Amino acid sequence: METYIAKQGDRLDSIIYKHYKSLDKDIVEAVLKENRHLLKKCLLDAFDKVYLPKIEVKIEQKGRALW
């Protein structure tokens, strides 16, 4: 698990997207589970700790070339 130290005004969704390159429901739920202390904050304060669990992110391929 990695720890991100927030800057004043950071948003949790932005941190999740920057780290995982996705806002998939399962990813967001896993991060929220590890960060219950931040659930009531819209904007984070400087030095808030955001715990980022190891999550395997699968990238879907849209369309396939036949050759």
N, C-alpha and C positions, 0 to 999 in steps of 0.2 A: 504494500500500500504506500502510495506517495502522499506527501503533505504539501499543499499549496498555501502560502501565506498571502492573504488577501491584501489588496491595496484599498484605500478609502474609496468607496463607491463602486467596487466590483460587484457584479451580479453572479449568482451561482450558476444560472443557465449559461452565461458567457464563458465561465470557467470550464464547465462541463464540455461545451462545444469545442473550445480551444484544445482541451486535453484529449478528448475522444473523437473529435471530428464528427460528432453525431449528437442528436438530441432524441435518440430512440427511447421509447418509454421504459424499456427494461434497464437501460443504462442510467437514466435519470432516477428511477426508483432505487437502484442499487446505491447511487451516490447519496440520495436523500436518507436512506437507511443508515448510512455511516455518519451523517451530519445532522442529526436531529437537533443539535444545539443551534442550527442556523435556520430552522424552518420558519420562524416568525419574522425573519429579516428580508426586506425587499432589496436593500443595498447593504453590502457588507462593510464592516468597519476595518480600518487598517489593522493588520496583524491578526485578524480572525483566521483560525486554522480550518482549512477545507481538506478533508480526507478523501483521496481519490483511489478507490479500490482497483485492483488489477481486474480488468474485464477484457475478454477477447471480443474485439469488434469485427464483425463480418461485414464486408463490403459487397453489396449485391451488384451483380452485373446486369445491366439492362440491355437486352438484345444481344444476339450473338451473330457473329459472321459465319457464314457457311463455308467460306474459304478465304 
